[in-house]
Amino acid sequence: MSASNLLFLGHPVSDSDLALIRELVMNCHGLSRTELASTVCELLGWKRRVGSLKARECREFLENLESKGLLALPQKQSGRPTGRRTYVPITERGNPGKRLVGTAADVGRIELELASSKEQRRWFRELIGRYHYLGHAVPFGAHLRYLVFAHRPDRVAVGCVQFSSPAWRMAARDRWIGWDDATRARNLQHVVNNSRFLLLPWVQVKNLASRVLSKAVQQMAGDWQKHYGLEPFMVETLVDPARYRGSCYRGANWIEIGTTSGRGRMDRGHQREGLAPKTVLVYPLVSDAARRLREI
């Protein structure tokens, strides 16, 4: 079976690449799907500019090949699959804190701390899991998570922000950029999704949300390039209009560009069309972001 038209993150996959992948899957029965993905990345040189393997994306690619009948992967092992909700710890540190009120100027400096240690990731998971309406789920592909702190009157956690890989297809975004399928496949990794944003419910500080968003996208841009070797040109997010107006995004100069079909990123069978449409907002990180996303 030919590899014609197969792409991995916008790059063509040759017949010889596909043959190597299929041979590896057939001969390495003892490897998990994640181990197979890492091995494929090593053999084919699928690495980020900083040298790390594109294993998460490769696993999704292998599972897509399986769905097309091009190979048969080993059974999934128990763990925390992408997109699944996970256990949320309940600790004293995650309990509601002292009510914080006032304006953004009243709470002093805002600091975003990358959740890189096991302890920080656990705290992030608890706060998102307990207080965000979508809860915590294993993010798709590349991702960065931040704990947000204010410094006045004392240093205290006020929220969380998560950025992750973008949606593969989003009609409103693709029209706004001017993408066809081939250009989107080639340039999609220069878009980042703001997949979670939370100010803790006892934090009621006017204009703080917009201030945090403005700082978050700028800090993420540098961190994303450092961790993944790719310069993000634009950030996207979805807002549920049944719950929120998205005022904090507009206050931080995000641009509303349309609505989604309501399917969700994993509804490949088009079974949920129109059930839960979301407002699409984008934030260009570079001048003329749409043109650069068309032309690079």
C-alpha positions as CSV (number, residue, x, y, z in Angstrom):
1,M,0.0,0.0,0.0
2,S,1.4,3.4,-1.1
3,A,2.3,6.3,1.2
4,S,1.0,8.7,-1.4
5,N,-0.3,11.9,0.2
6,L,0.8,10.9,3.7
7,L,2.2,13.8,5.7
8,F,3.8,14.0,9.1
9,L,3.5,17.5,10.5
10,G,3.4,18.8,6.9
11,H,6.3,16.8,5.6
12,P,5.8,14.0,3.0
13,V,6.2,10.4,4.2
14,S,7.8,8.3,1.4
15,D,7.1,4.7,0.5
16,S,10.4,3.7,2.1
17,D,9.5,5.5,5.3
18,L,6.2,3.7,5.5
19,A,7.9,0.4,4.8
20,L,10.3,1.0,7.6
21,I,7.5,1.9,10.0
22,R,5.5,-1.2,9.1
23,E,8.5,-3.4,9.5
24,L,9.3,-2.0,12.9
25,V,5.7,-2.4,14.1
26,M,5.6,-6.0,12.9
27,N,8.9,-7.0,14.4
28,C,8.9,-5.2,17.7
29,H,6.0,-6.9,19.4
30,G,7.1,-6.1,23.0
31,L,7.2,-2.3,22.5
32,S,4.4,0.0,23.6
33,R,2.8,2.5,21.3
34,T,4.8,5.3,22.9
35,E,8.1,3.3,22.6
36,L,7.3,2.5,18.9
37,A,6.7,6.2,18.3
38,S,10.0,7.2,19.9
39,T,11.8,4.5,17.9
40,V,10.3,5.7,14.6
41,C,11.3,9.2,15.4
42,E,14.9,8.1,16.1
43,L,15.1,6.2,12.8
44,L,13.5,8.8,10.6
45,G,15.1,11.8,12.4
46,W,11.7,13.3,13.4
47,K,13.1,15.6,16.0
48,R,12.5,19.2,17.1
49,R,15.2,21.8,16.5
50,V,16.3,21.5,20.1
51,G,16.9,17.7,19.6
52,S,13.9,16.2,21.4
53,L,11.8,13.5,19.7
54,K,8.4,14.3,18.2
55,A,7.1,11.2,20.0
56,R,3.6,12.5,21.0
57,E,2.8,13.7,17.5
58,C,4.3,10.5,16.0
59,R,2.1,8.3,18.2
60,E,-1.0,10.2,16.9
61,F,0.4,9.7,13.3
62,L,0.8,5.9,13.9
63,E,-2.7,5.7,15.2
64,N,-4.0,7.5,12.2
65,L,-2.1,5.0,9.9
66,E,-3.8,2.2,11.8
67,S,-7.2,3.8,11.3
68,K,-6.5,3.8,7.5
69,G,-5.6,0.1,7.6
70,L,-1.9,0.7,6.9
71,L,-0.6,-1.1,10.0
72,A,-1.7,-2.8,13.2
73,L,-0.4,-1.4,16.5
74,P,-0.2,-3.2,19.8
75,Q,-3.0,-2.9,22.2
76,K,-3.1,0.3,24.2
77,Q,-1.5,0.0,27.6
78,S,-3.2,1.3,30.7
79,G,-2.2,4.9,31.4
80,R,-3.4,8.4,30.8
81,P,-4.4,8.6,27.1
82,T,-4.4,11.9,25.3
83,G,-7.6,13.8,25.8
84,R,-8.8,11.7,28.7
85,R,-9.7,13.2,32.1
86,T,-7.3,12.2,34.8
87,Y,-7.3,11.7,38.6
88,V,-7.5,15.1,40.3
89,P,-5.7,15.3,43.7
90,I,-7.5,17.0,46.6
91,T,-5.1,18.8,48.9
92,E,-5.1,21.6,51.4
93,R,-3.0,23.7,49.0
94,G,-5.8,23.5,46.4
95,N,-8.5,24.5,48.8
96,P,-10.2,28.0,48.3
97,G,-8.0,30.8,49.6
98,K,-8.6,34.2,51.0
99,R,-10.8,36.3,48.8
100,L,-8.7,38.7,46.7
101,V,-10.5,41.8,45.4
102,G,-9.5,45.1,43.9
103,T,-7.9,46.1,40.5
104,A,-5.0,44.6,38.6
105,A,-2.8,47.4,40.0
106,D,-3.6,46.4,43.6
107,V,-2.2,42.9,43.3
108,G,1.3,43.9,42.2
109,R,3.6,42.1,39.8
110,I,2.2,39.1,37.9
111,E,4.4,36.1,37.6
112,L,3.9,33.0,35.4
113,E,5.8,30.0,36.6
114,L,6.3,27.1,34.2
115,A,4.9,23.9,35.7
116,S,8.0,21.7,35.0
117,S,8.4,19.7,38.2
118,K,6.2,16.8,39.3
119,E,5.0,18.9,42.3
120,Q,4.1,21.9,40.1
121,R,2.3,19.7,37.5
122,R,0.3,18.0,40.3
123,W,-0.7,21.4,41.7
124,F,-1.7,22.6,38.2
125,R,-3.8,19.5,37.7
126,E,-5.6,20.0,41.0
127,L,-6.5,23.6,40.4
128,I,-7.7,23.0,36.8
129,G,-9.4,19.8,37.8
130,R,-11.3,21.4,40.7
131,Y,-12.1,24.8,39.4
132,H,-12.1,24.8,35.5
133,Y,-15.5,23.9,34.0
134,L,-13.8,21.5,31.5
135,G,-11.7,19.9,34.2
136,H,-8.2,18.5,33.6
137,A,-7.4,16.3,30.6
138,V,-4.1,15.1,29.1
139,P,-3.3,17.8,26.5
140,F,-2.8,17.0,22.8
141,G,0.8,17.0,21.5
142,A,3.3,19.7,22.6
143,H,2.2,21.7,25.6
144,L,3.3,24.2,28.3
145,R,1.5,24.8,31.6
146,Y,1.8,27.8,33.9
147,L,0.9,28.6,37.4
148,V,0.0,32.3,37.8
149,F,1.0,34.3,40.9
150,A,0.3,37.8,42.2
151,H,2.7,39.5,44.6
152,R,0.6,41.9,46.7
153,P,-0.2,41.8,49.5
154,D,1.6,38.4,49.5
155,R,2.8,36.0,46.8
156,V,-0.3,33.9,46.1
157,A,-1.5,31.6,43.2
158,V,-4.3,33.3,41.3
159,G,-4.7,31.0,38.3
160,C,-3.4,28.7,35.6
161,V,-2.8,28.9,31.9
162,Q,-2.2,26.0,29.4
163,F,-1.0,26.1,25.8
164,S,-1.0,23.1,23.6
165,S,-0.9,21.9,20.0
166,P,-3.5,23.5,17.7
167,A,-6.6,22.0,16.3
168,W,-5.9,20.2,13.0
169,R,-8.8,21.7,11.2
170,M,-10.8,24.8,12.1
171,A,-12.8,26.4,9.3
172,A,-13.0,29.9,10.7
173,R,-9.3,30.0,11.5
174,D,-8.3,28.4,8.1
175,R,-10.4,30.9,6.2
176,W,-9.0,33.9,8.2
177,I,-5.4,32.8,7.4
178,G,-6.2,31.7,3.8
179,W,-5.1,28.1,4.2
180,D,-5.6,25.3,1.8
181,D,-5.0,21.7,3.2
182,A,-1.4,21.5,2.0
183,T,-0.4,24.9,3.4
184,R,-2.1,24.2,6.7
185,A,-0.3,20.8,7.0
186,R,3.0,22.6,6.3
187,N,2.6,25.5,8.7
188,L,0.2,24.4,11.4
189,Q,2.9,23.9,14.0
190,H,3.4,27.7,14.1
191,V,0.0,28.0,15.7
192,V,-0.5,27.3,19.4
193,N,-3.8,26.7,21.2
194,N,-4.7,28.3,24.5
195,S,-6.5,25.2,25.8
196,R,-7.1,26.2,29.4
197,F,-7.3,29.6,31.2
198,L,-8.4,29.9,34.8
199,L,-8.5,32.6,37.4
200,L,-9.4,31.0,40.7
201,P,-13.0,31.7,41.8
202,W,-12.0,33.5,45.0
203,V,-9.9,36.0,42.9
204,Q,-12.1,38.8,41.9
205,V,-9.7,41.4,40.6
206,K,-10.9,43.8,37.9
207,N,-8.9,43.6,34.6
208,L,-6.6,40.9,36.0
209,A,-7.6,38.3,33.4
210,S,-6.7,40.5,30.5
211,R,-3.4,41.4,32.1
212,V,-2.6,37.7,32.7
213,L,-3.4,36.8,29.1
214,S,-1.2,39.5,27.7
215,K,1.7,38.4,29.8
216,A,1.1,34.7,29.2
217,V,1.2,34.8,25.4
218,Q,4.4,36.8,25.3
219,Q,6.1,34.5,27.8
220,M,4.8,31.4,26.0
221,A,6.2,32.6,22.7
222,G,9.8,32.4,24.0
223,D,9.3,29.3,26.0
224,W,7.7,27.4,23.1
225,Q,10.6,28.2,20.8
226,K,13.0,27.1,23.6
227,H,11.3,23.8,24.3
228,Y,10.1,22.9,20.8
229,G,12.4,24.7,18.4
230,L,9.5,26.4,16.6
231,E,8.5,30.1,16.6
232,P,4.8,30.5,17.2
233,F,3.2,33.1,14.9
234,M,-0.3,33.0,16.4
235,V,-2.3,31.7,19.3
236,E,-5.9,30.5,19.0
237,T,-8.6,29.8,21.6
238,L,-12.2,28.7,21.8
239,V,-14.8,30.4,24.1
240,D,-18.1,28.8,24.9
241,P,-20.6,31.6,24.4
242,A,-23.2,29.8,26.5
243,R,-20.9,30.4,29.5
244,Y,-18.6,33.4,28.7
245,R,-18.5,36.5,26.5
246,G,-14.7,36.3,26.1
247,S,-14.3,39.9,27.3
248,C,-10.9,39.3,28.9
249,Y,-9.6,38.0,25.6
250,R,-10.9,41.1,23.7
251,G,-9.5,43.3,26.5
252,A,-6.1,41.7,25.8
253,N,-6.5,42.5,22.0
254,W,-7.5,39.0,20.8
255,I,-9.5,39.0,17.5
256,E,-12.8,37.2,17.1
257,I,-12.8,35.5,13.7
258,G,-15.9,33.3,13.7
259,T,-17.4,30.2,15.3
260,T,-16.7,26.4,15.1
261,S,-18.9,23.8,13.7
262,G,-19.4,22.4,17.2
263,R,-17.9,19.0,16.4
264,G,-14.9,19.0,18.7
265,R,-11.3,18.2,17.5
266,M,-11.8,14.4,17.8
267,D,-15.2,14.0,16.1
268,R,-13.9,12.7,12.8
269,G,-17.2,11.0,12.0
270,H,-19.1,14.3,11.9
271,Q,-21.5,13.0,14.5
272,R,-21.6,16.1,16.7
273,E,-22.1,18.8,14.1
274,G,-23.5,22.0,15.6
275,L,-24.0,20.6,19.0
276,A,-21.7,23.0,20.9
277,P,-20.3,25.8,18.6
278,K,-17.6,27.9,20.1
279,T,-16.4,31.4,19.4
280,V,-12.9,31.4,17.8
281,L,-10.4,34.1,18.8
282,V,-6.8,34.5,17.7
283,Y,-3.9,36.6,18.9
284,P,-1.2,37.3,16.3
285,L,2.3,37.1,17.9
286,V,4.1,38.6,14.8
287,S,3.1,41.3,12.4
288,D,1.1,40.1,9.4
289,A,0.7,36.6,11.0
290,A,-1.8,35.4,8.4
291,R,0.5,36.1,5.5
292,R,3.5,34.5,7.2
293,L,1.3,31.4,8.0
294,R,0.4,31.2,4.3
295,E,3.9,31.8,2.9
296,I,6.5,30.1,5.1
